[in-house]
Amino acid sequence: MAASLLLNRVSRSVSLHRVGPALVFSSLDSQIHGGRLSGTLFRERSLATLAEGGASRFDEMVSANQRKYYLLGGKGGVGKTSCAASLAVKFASHGHPTIVVSTDPAHSLSDSFSQDLSGGVLKPVQGVDSPLLALEITPERMKEEIKSQAGGDKSVKNMMDSMGLGMFAGELGDLNLEDMLNAASPGIDEIAAISKVLQFVESPEYSRFTRIVFDTAPTGHTLRLLSLPDFYDSSISKITKLKKKITAAASAFTSVFGKKKEIQEPGPSNELDQLKERMEKVRNVFRDVDTTEFVIVTIPTVMAINESSRLHASLRKENVPVQRLIVNQLLPDSQSDCKFCSVRRKEQTRVLGLIQKDTELSGLKLIQSPLLDAEIRGVPALKFMGDLIWK
Ligand SMILES: Nc1ncnc2c1ncn2[C@@H]1O[C@H](COP(=O)(O)OP(=O)(O)OP(=O)(O)O)[C@@H](O)[C@H]1O
């Protein structure tokens, strides 16, 4: 695409020119320069330097025809949505029918694509060649719907039914809905996300989608989401044990008081078995190195790197495959460096050094993503960012 055309499509405030041999990405209004705003020079040479840390090996990510899941996660505000959306656009541009799903209760997919993707249903993203569907899971709306459906009895059943987990409901029927909805772990956000994953895995309707990209919530939520299938698994075992105890107690009661009531023998429960199987499917999706990858997104600050290191340790413990680390918002080289920029650049060089020394992070493929001088909004801007990151 001609540079000037791209320029117009990326943003009204951004322009691309050729200055000598260098490609310049310039904006009139976004570079902080000595505390004031001034023009930016964003040079090809700078990008080449940034890319020295290693490319993403996008060829490996795009080549297989079989379904692949990519989960992008990290600390709040580091650029998870921009990276996830740009990856989804890139997959779609390479002919993969793709779904991008936000599991973050504070969604920003609509903002990122600059299109209305809200409402909790899959919506087609406009302006992309292959089919690209987007979904913002809306637990808040779901909570309200469930509460109103459940009415006065506060049963969990309606909630579980509405999420395709109805067979679990019989076992949990007496739990208080309010407690369940407000529970810290697992939360409804994670349950809603799991139920969507199940739909993608099981429903023939979605089988043609060969890439599923998750824009996940900040770290804590995401770790709960990944450990949820195990949580269910252990809960199912506890429920089965509890069922056996209750049946045994009821049986003792009848033998003492001679009450004639048919006691059900504690046999294997079909419904629970089915649920266990479905949870296992989700767990396998999250753990399968051939189909799934969690990409950690971070920024070049000590705090973000420390959190990324802890995140990788937790993912390793959960056996979730991780290969790539995106360091986003790196200040590119500039010929006319202001004091502020040179201090920041020194600091980010030091932080990149910390990554190399960090035992959790040093083994990952490092993808360096530059700080762009315009907000990344809309498909053209996401394509532009995607071409810088995913190569
Ligand atoms: N490399 C970049 N250059 C310039 N702006 C960026 C870059 N990456 C992200 N941004 C901007 O930073 C803001 C936050 O990005 P984004 O929404 O992708 O982060 P996030 O990690 O998903 O945030 P949250 O945790 O709040 O969901 C957005 O305005 C986005 O356009």
The ligand as a Gaussian input file, in Angstrom:
#p B3LYP/6-31G(d) Opt

LIG

0 1
 N        2.786000       0.544000      20.831000
 C        1.905000       1.486000      21.108000
 N        2.099000       2.754000      20.692000
 C        1.214000       3.725000      20.962000
 N        0.092000       3.547000      21.661000
 C       -0.161000       2.314000      22.131000
 C        0.721000       1.210000      21.869000
 N        0.187000       0.098000      22.442000
 C       -0.956000       0.484000      23.010000
 N       -1.181000       1.796000      22.839000
 C       -2.306000       2.597000      23.334000
 O       -2.354000       2.431000      24.753000
 C       -3.706000       2.403000      25.198000
 C       -3.959000       1.109000      25.978000
 O       -3.802000       0.029000      25.048000
 P       -4.667000      -1.300000      25.167000
 O       -6.117000      -0.985000      25.368000
 O       -4.280000      -2.135000      24.013000
 O       -4.057000      -1.881000      26.515000
 P       -4.633000      -3.051000      27.467000
 O       -3.446000      -3.691000      28.090000
 O       -5.557000      -3.906000      26.708000
 O       -5.412000      -2.187000      28.511000
 P       -6.473000      -2.726000      29.646000
 O       -5.680000      -3.532000      30.607000
 O       -6.984000      -1.437000      30.205000
 O       -7.490000      -3.532000      28.885000
 C       -4.567000       2.549000      23.958000
 O       -4.915000       3.899000      23.820000
 C       -3.656000       2.112000      22.819000
 O       -3.990000       2.748000      21.597000

